[in-house]
Amino acid sequence: MRNKSMLEVLVIAGCGTLLMAGVAQASISGPGTYIETFNGTLGTWDRLDWVPSSLTNEADTDGDALNWPDSLSFAQGGGGAQHIQMNEIYQRGAAHLELDNVPTDAGVRLDSVMYQGGVPSNTDWWGMAVGVWFDSDNSIKLGRARDSGGGLMVFKTENGTSTKTHIWGGYGFDTSWAGHGIELTETEIKFYSSEPGAGVGGAADQYNSVDYDGMMTLDLSAATIARPASFVGNATMLVGKGYGDVAGDPWDVDSDKVGPKVHSIDSTRLTVVPEPASLALILAGGLVAFAARRRS
């Protein structure tokens, strides 16, 4: 593997990239950057998956085309923008966006602006997070936590062994919109975050912003880890709340029906690095590699 960061590759590749505006579609069409802002559609994402018994109201009576429970909706926010709202999801409930078959070997980065309600106690693996899932034995995510003094934790499963590492402490992310990101280069895994607390320490409310590079100013460089050898091939991208397994939450049981709060997803950005052969075509201007979607 070449030791070149994803962003370095994309800066070079951008010289030959054609910007596309298009209708939302399921799954990605190739290398590039995909931004979704959820104005009544999932856009690039394949689905919003939830675990039964995770929500306070799982009836479907509002007639939406997506057949979501009433506790899940596209909600109206400030400035006319929309977001995906999980209206009262239990403390250990699970509901997250999933996008399958995303190539990762050349590099991939996933970012999201999200909101987590003020849960009263430990969230462990059930906080709002961005993650990459290869299979049931190999996955990683960066999530908000109430454990160990709150803040951010990295939850990693490698060859069936699960660990969690507290990488930033504090409760500033409680009940605020903030952005978080995870990047897999060919050799490393890096983590990103905006400053905690809207209006605190100069940090602005990140709701309705897709300036991910501008907002991710919290220094998490010390948390960078080596990319495990088992983290190879295509993977499923995850954004949302709950245990990071695309098959559902194996720890979700009736006793977890406590502390329902509102959690939300405002926007996402997925950046897929071209393989070397594709990069050569981009530099030659022969490959459409960038798809961007914005709120209308």
VOPAGU-2260 file (C-alpha; in pm, 1 decimal, decimal comma):
REM VOPAGU-2260
SITE   aa  ch    i         X         Y         Z
SITE  MET   A    0       0,0       0,0       0,0
SITE  ARG   A    1     118,9     349,4     -82,3
SITE  ASN   A    2     140,0     585,5     212,5
SITE  LYS   A    3     -54,0     878,7      60,8
SITE  SER   A    4    -353,9    1033,0     234,2
SITE  MET   A    5    -691,7    1030,9      67,9
SITE  LEU   A    6    -714,9    1408,4      62,5
SITE  GLU   A    7    -380,0    1443,7    -115,4
SITE  VAL   A    8    -502,9    1211,0    -388,7
SITE  LEU   A    9    -830,0    1397,4    -428,1
SITE  VAL   A   10    -663,5    1738,1    -453,7
SITE  ILE   A   11    -458,1    1605,3    -743,6
SITE  ALA   A   12    -755,4    1424,8    -898,4
SITE  GLY   A   13    -975,0    1732,2    -878,4
SITE  CYS   A   14    -788,3    1892,0   -1167,5
SITE  GLY   A   15    -958,8    1657,1   -1410,5
SITE  THR   A   16   -1293,3    1614,7   -1236,4
SITE  LEU   A   17   -1628,2    1712,6   -1386,5
SITE  LEU   A   18   -1893,1    1833,3   -1137,2
SITE  MET   A   19   -2224,3    1655,3   -1182,7
SITE  ALA   A   20   -2562,8    1763,1   -1052,6
SITE  GLY   A   21   -2814,6    1482,4   -1063,9
SITE  VAL   A   22   -3109,1    1311,1    -909,5
SITE  ALA   A   23   -3053,0    1095,6    -603,8
SITE  GLN   A   24   -2974,4     732,9    -668,2
SITE  ALA   A   25   -2920,2     423,1    -460,4
SITE  SER   A   26   -2555,4     320,2    -421,6
SITE  ILE   A   27   -2250,3     499,5    -555,4
SITE  SER   A   28   -2150,1     502,5    -920,1
SITE  GLY   A   29   -1773,0     519,8    -871,0
SITE  PRO   A   30   -1493,5     720,4    -708,8
SITE  GLY   A   31   -1576,9    1074,7    -606,1
SITE  THR   A   32   -1753,2    1276,6    -338,1
SITE  TYR   A   33   -2120,3    1228,0    -253,5
SITE  ILE   A   34   -2301,0    1480,3     -33,4
SITE  GLU   A   35   -2653,9    1414,7      91,9
SITE  THR   A   36   -2874,9    1663,6     275,4
SITE  PHE   A   37   -3195,2    1461,1     312,1
SITE  ASN   A   38   -3466,0    1685,9     172,0
SITE  GLY   A   39   -3723,2    1408,6     162,6
SITE  THR   A   40   -3495,2    1145,5       9,7
SITE  LEU   A   41   -3209,5     919,4     115,1
SITE  GLY   A   42   -3016,9    1006,6    -199,6
SITE  THR   A   43   -2708,9     790,5    -235,1
SITE  TRP   A   44   -2783,4     580,9      73,8
SITE  ASP   A   45   -2935,6     235,9      25,5
SITE  ARG   A   46   -3160,0     240,9     332,6
SITE  LEU   A   47   -3228,8     359,1     684,2
SITE  ASP   A   48   -3228,3      42,8     893,3
SITE  TRP   A   49   -3367,2      14,3    1246,3
SITE  VAL   A   50   -3389,9    -261,6    1503,5
SITE  PRO   A   51   -3742,9    -354,1    1613,6
SITE  SER   A   52   -3828,3    -225,2    1962,6
SITE  SER   A   53   -3573,9      59,4    1930,8
SITE  LEU   A   54   -3836,8     333,2    1884,0
SITE  THR   A   55   -4124,5     452,7    2098,1
SITE  ASN   A   56   -4369,0     449,9    1805,5
SITE  GLU   A   57   -4309,3     178,6    1546,8
SITE  ALA   A   58   -4649,6     196,6    1382,0
SITE  ASP   A   59   -4658,1     317,8    1020,8
SITE  THR   A   60   -4969,3     532,5     990,0
SITE  ASP   A   61   -4850,5     840,7     801,8
SITE  GLY   A   62   -4846,7     680,6     455,9
SITE  ASP   A   63   -4490,0     773,1     360,3
SITE  ALA   A   64   -4345,9     594,1      58,3
SITE  LEU   A   65   -4046,2     466,4     256,4
SITE  ASN   A   66   -4262,7     264,5     499,6
SITE  TRP   A   67   -4084,0     408,2     800,5
SITE  PRO   A   68   -4224,0     384,1    1153,3
SITE  ASP   A   69   -4386,3     708,2    1268,2
SITE  SER   A   70   -4087,6     774,9    1496,1
SITE  LEU   A   71   -3865,3     819,6    1186,5
SITE  SER   A   72   -3918,3    1115,1     955,6
SITE  PHE   A   73   -3771,2    1389,2     738,4
SITE  ALA   A   74   -3811,6    1680,5     980,6
SITE  GLN   A   75   -3805,4    2051,7     907,2
SITE  GLY   A   76   -3524,7    2252,5    1064,7
SITE  GLY   A   77   -3383,4    2603,7    1059,7
SITE  GLY   A   78   -3377,0    2797,4     734,3
SITE  GLY   A   79   -3613,8    2554,1     564,5
SITE  ALA   A   80   -3359,6    2271,2     569,8
SITE  GLN   A   81   -3455,7    1914,8     649,6
SITE  HIS   A   82   -3288,9    1630,5     835,6
SITE  ILE   A   83   -3359,2    1269,9     929,0
SITE  GLN   A   84   -3510,4    1268,1    1277,1
SITE  MET   A   85   -3534,9     970,1    1509,8
SITE  ASN   A   86   -3815,1    1094,8    1731,4
SITE  GLU   A   87   -3762,5     923,3    2066,2
SITE  ILE   A   88   -3525,8     633,8    2009,0
SITE  TYR   A   89   -3437,9     435,0    2318,4
SITE  GLN   A   90   -3101,9     470,7    2490,9
SITE  ARG   A   91   -2986,9     136,7    2352,7
SITE  GLY   A   92   -3188,2     147,1    2033,6
SITE  ALA   A   93   -3035,0     118,1    1687,4
SITE  ALA   A   94   -3123,1     301,5    1365,6
SITE  HIS   A   95   -2869,9     398,5    1101,6
SITE  LEU   A   96   -2813,1     474,7     736,9
SITE  GLU   A   97   -2641,5     199,3     539,6
SITE  LEU   A   98   -2462,1     207,2     203,9
SITE  ASP   A   99   -2329,4    -125,0      73,7
SITE  ASN   A  100   -2040,5    -226,0    -151,9
SITE  VAL   A  101   -1825,2      82,5    -106,3
SITE  PRO   A  102   -1464,1      24,7    -222,5
SITE  THR   A  103   -1214,5     102,0      53,9
SITE  ASP   A  104    -872,1     -28,2     -51,4
SITE  ALA   A  105    -752,1     294,6    -217,9
SITE  GLY   A  106    -907,7     504,1      58,4
SITE  VAL   A  107   -1245,8     622,0     180,7
SITE  ARG   A  108   -1374,8     892,8     414,0
SITE  LEU   A  109   -1718,6     927,0     573,3
SITE  ASP   A  110   -1845,3    1241,9     750,5
SITE  SER   A  111   -2176,7    1341,2     903,3
SITE  VAL   A  112   -2334,9    1628,5    1092,2
SITE  MET   A  113   -2558,6    1481,9    1361,3
SITE  TYR   A  114   -2746,0    1552,4    1682,7
SITE  GLN   A  115   -2761,4    1334,3    1992,6
SITE  GLY   A  116   -3021,1    1395,5    2261,9
SITE  GLY   A  117   -2915,3    1430,6    2624,8
SITE  VAL   A  118   -2901,2    1068,1    2734,1
SITE  PRO   A  119   -2866,1    1048,9    3113,5
SITE  SER   A  120   -2602,1     775,2    3141,5
SITE  ASN   A  121   -2355,7     554,6    2954,0
SITE  THR   A  122   -2419,6     495,9    2585,1
SITE  ASP   A  123   -2130,7     259,1    2518,3
SITE  TRP   A  124   -2178,3     124,4    2160,3
SITE  TRP   A  125   -2517,4     295,6    2113,7
SITE  GLY   A  126   -2426,1     661,3    2061,3
SITE  MET   A  127   -2446,5     848,8    1731,1
SITE  ALA   A  128   -2154,9     746,4    1510,8
SITE  VAL   A  129   -1993,1     720,3    1167,1
SITE  GLY   A  130   -1856,6     378,1    1084,6
SITE  VAL   A  131   -1725,7     125,1     833,5
SITE  TRP   A  132   -1848,3    -237,1     847,8
SITE  PHE   A  133   -1663,6    -511,2     658,0
SITE  ASP   A  134   -1826,7    -812,7     820,4
SITE  SER   A  135   -1947,2    -925,4    1162,7
SITE  ASP   A  136   -1584,8    -974,2    1273,1
SITE  ASN   A  137   -1433,9    -654,0    1130,7
SITE  SER   A  138   -1569,6    -300,4    1171,5
SITE  ILE   A  139   -1482,0      38,6    1316,2
SITE  LYS   A  140   -1670,0     352,2    1410,4
SITE  LEU   A  141   -1623,9     689,9    1578,1
SITE  GLY   A  142   -1909,3     769,5    1813,7
SITE  ARG   A  143   -2031,4     999,7    2086,5
SITE  ALA   A  144   -2017,5     852,2    2433,9
SITE  ARG   A  145   -2120,5     922,1    2791,2
SITE  ASP   A  146   -1870,3     666,8    2923,7
SITE  SER   A  147   -1532,8     761,7    3071,0
SITE  GLY   A  148   -1617,4    1129,6    3099,8
SITE  GLY   A  149   -1812,3    1161,2    2776,4
SITE  GLY   A  150   -1685,7    1285,2    2441,9
SITE  LEU   A  151   -1572,7    1056,8    2161,0
SITE  MET   A  152   -1481,3     689,7    2145,2
SITE  VAL   A  153   -1344,8     459,8    1877,0
SITE  PHE   A  154   -1522,8     124,0    1868,0
SITE  LYS   A  155   -1326,8    -140,7    1676,6
SITE  THR   A  156   -1388,1    -507,6    1604,1
SITE  GLU   A  157   -1087,6    -680,3    1448,3
SITE  ASN   A  158   -1097,2   -1051,5    1366,7
SITE  GLY   A  159   -1382,9   -1094,2    1612,5
SITE  THR   A  160   -1222,9    -907,5    1905,1
SITE  SER   A  161   -1399,6    -585,5    2008,5
SITE  THR   A  162   -1235,8    -290,7    2185,7
SITE  LYS   A  163   -1329,0      69,2    2265,0
SITE  THR   A  164   -1084,3     356,9    2304,3
SITE  HIS   A  165   -1171,5     692,7    2458,4
SITE  ILE   A  166   -1002,4     957,1    2237,8
SITE  TRP   A  167   -1159,9    1283,2    2361,0
SITE  GLY   A  168   -1335,1    1372,3    2687,6
SITE  GLY   A  169   -1609,8    1614,6    2780,4
SITE  TYR   A  170   -1985,1    1663,3    2751,9
SITE  GLY   A  171   -1985,6    1947,1    2498,9
SITE  PHE   A  172   -2142,7    1729,3    2228,3
SITE  ASP   A  173   -2455,4    1670,8    2435,2
SITE  THR   A  174   -2769,6    1815,8    2273,7
SITE  SER   A  175   -2581,6    1994,9    1994,8
SITE  TRP   A  176   -2528,8    1957,5    1622,8
SITE  ALA   A  177   -2170,0    1861,8    1541,7
SITE  GLY   A  178   -1973,2    1692,2    1266,0
SITE  HIS   A  179   -1766,9    1373,9    1293,4
SITE  GLY   A  180   -1559,7    1184,0    1037,2
SITE  ILE   A  181   -1363,7     864,1     984,3
SITE  GLU   A  182   -1106,6     804,6     708,9
SITE  LEU   A  183    -939,9     483,7     595,1
SITE  THR   A  184    -624,0     544,5     395,2
SITE  GLU   A  185    -426,1     254,7     253,2
SITE  THR   A  186    -226,2     223,7     576,7
SITE  GLU   A  187    -404,4     421,9     851,6
SITE  ILE   A  188    -739,3     505,7    1008,4
SITE  LYS   A  189    -791,5     871,4    1098,5
SITE  PHE   A  190   -1066,1    1047,7    1293,4
SITE  TYR   A  191   -1216,3    1395,7    1261,8
SITE  SER   A  192   -1459,1    1613,4    1455,7
SITE  SER   A  193   -1588,7    1965,9    1479,7
SITE  GLU   A  194   -1549,3    2155,0    1804,8
SITE  PRO   A  195   -1807,3    2055,7    2067,6
SITE  GLY   A  196   -2092,4    2275,6    2174,7
SITE  ALA   A  197   -2268,3    2520,8    1945,2
SITE  GLY   A  198   -2152,3    2870,6    2034,1
SITE  VAL   A  199   -1890,6    2746,0    2281,2
SITE  GLY   A  200   -1525,0    2834,4    2228,2
SITE  GLY   A  201   -1596,7    2989,9    1893,2
SITE  ALA   A  202   -1767,5    2680,3    1754,9
SITE  ALA   A  203   -2074,3    2757,1    1544,5
SITE  ASP   A  204   -2386,1    2544,4    1517,6
SITE  GLN   A  205   -2304,0    2304,8    1232,7
SITE  TYR   A  206   -2664,8    2232,9    1136,4
SITE  ASN   A  207   -2733,8    2302,3     768,4
SITE  SER   A  208   -2361,7    2319,0     682,2
SITE  VAL   A  209   -2174,5    2091,1     443,9
SITE  ASP   A  210   -1837,8    2261,9     496,2
SITE  TYR   A  211   -1692,2    1945,9     646,9
SITE  ASP   A  212   -1328,0    2037,7     599,4
SITE  GLY   A  213   -1386,2    2380,1     751,8
SITE  MET   A  214   -1570,7    2251,8    1056,6
SITE  MET   A  215   -1347,6    1953,8    1148,6
SITE  THR   A  216   -1103,7    2153,3    1362,1
SITE  LEU   A  217   -1083,9    1936,3    1676,8
SITE  ASP   A  218    -734,4    1784,1    1683,5
SITE  LEU   A  219    -771,4    1404,7    1695,9
SITE  SER   A  220    -442,8    1329,2    1519,8
SITE  ALA   A  221    -306,8    1145,3    1823,1
SITE  ALA   A  222    -585,3     888,7    1784,4
SITE  THR   A  223    -469,3     775,4    1436,0
SITE  ILE   A  224    -416,7     398,1    1421,3
SITE  ALA   A  225    -273,7     149,3    1173,9
SITE  ARG   A  226    -525,7      -0,8     937,4
SITE  PRO   A  227    -574,9    -369,3    1025,5
SITE  ALA   A  228    -488,6    -621,6     756,1
SITE  SER   A  229    -841,8    -764,7     783,3
SITE  PHE   A  230    -999,4    -430,3     685,2
SITE  VAL   A  231    -991,4    -493,1     308,9
SITE  GLY   A  232   -1229,6    -491,8      15,6
SITE  ASN   A  233   -1574,8    -342,2     -11,4
SITE  ALA   A  234   -1757,3    -235,7     302,6
SITE  THR   A  235   -2089,0     -96,8     424,7
SITE  MET   A  236   -2086,8     264,9     543,4
SITE  LEU   A  237   -2289,7     339,6     858,1
SITE  VAL   A  238   -2422,4     669,7     997,5
SITE  GLY   A  239   -2657,1     682,5    1292,5
SITE  LYS   A  240   -2727,1     534,2    1630,8
SITE  GLY   A  241   -2663,4     189,0    1765,7
SITE  TYR   A  242   -2442,6    -113,5    1754,5
SITE  GLY   A  243   -2241,4    -116,8    1430,5
SITE  ASP   A  244   -2376,8    -428,0    1262,9
SITE  VAL   A  245   -2569,7    -417,1     936,6
SITE  ALA   A  246   -2769,4    -724,4    1039,9
SITE  GLY   A  247   -2917,9    -539,0    1335,3
SITE  ASP   A  248   -2830,2    -496,3    1700,2
SITE  PRO   A  249   -2746,0    -829,5    1865,0
SITE  TRP   A  250   -2763,6    -672,9    2211,7
SITE  ASP   A  251   -3106,7    -513,0    2172,2
SITE  VAL   A  252   -3346,3    -663,2    2427,9
SITE  ASP   A  253   -3666,7    -552,3    2598,0
SITE  SER   A  254   -3482,0    -439,0    2910,5
SITE  ASP   A  255   -3314,6    -168,3    2699,1
SITE  LYS   A  256   -3640,7      25,7    2653,8
SITE  VAL   A  257   -3531,8     323,9    2864,1
SITE  GLY   A  258   -3444,3     690,8    2817,0
SITE  PRO   A  259   -3596,5     773,4    2475,5
SITE  LYS   A  260   -3447,6    1088,7    2320,4
SITE  VAL   A  261   -3444,3    1265,1    1984,4
SITE  HIS   A  262   -3141,7    1189,3    1764,0
SITE  SER   A  263   -3095,1    1328,3    1413,2
SITE  ILE   A  264   -2879,3    1318,2    1098,8
SITE  ASP   A  265   -2846,6    1647,0     910,9
SITE  SER   A  266   -2610,3    1560,5     625,7
SITE  THR   A  267   -2343,9    1315,7     512,5
SITE  ARG   A  268   -2038,3    1321,6     290,5
SITE  LEU   A  269   -1877,7    1011,3     141,8
SITE  THR   A  270   -1545,3    1043,8     -42,3
SITE  VAL   A  271   -1413,6     741,2    -232,3
SITE  VAL   A  272   -1057,1     752,2    -362,1
SITE  PRO   A  273    -995,5     621,7    -714,5
SITE  GLU   A  274    -782,3     315,1    -768,6
SITE  PRO   A  275    -452,6     403,3    -944,4
SITE  ALA   A  276    -583,8     311,2   -1291,0
SITE  SER   A  277    -895,2     524,9   -1242,7
SITE  LEU   A  278    -684,5     811,7   -1111,7
SITE  ALA   A  279    -487,2     817,8   -1435,2
SITE  LEU   A  280    -811,8     856,3   -1630,0
SITE  ILE   A  281    -927,3    1136,9   -1401,1
SITE  LEU   A  282    -603,6    1326,1   -1454,0
SITE  ALA   A  283    -659,8    1288,7   -1825,9
SITE  GLY   A  284   -1011,0    1426,6   -1788,9
SITE  GLY   A  285   -1166,6    1104,5   -1912,5
SITE  LEU   A  286   -1365,2     990,8   -1608,8
SITE  VAL   A  287   -1665,0    1151,2   -1441,1
SITE  ALA   A  288   -1579,3    1100,2   -1076,6
SITE  PHE   A  289   -1765,7    1356,1    -871,1
SITE  ALA   A  290   -2132,2    1361,7    -779,7
SITE  ALA   A  291   -2258,3    1632,7    -542,3
SITE  ARG   A  292   -2604,8    1689,0    -408,0
SITE  ARG   A  293   -2724,3    1994,7    -217,4
SITE  ARG   A  294   -3042,4    2110,2     -53,0
SITE  SER   A  295   -3272,0    2276,0    -302,6
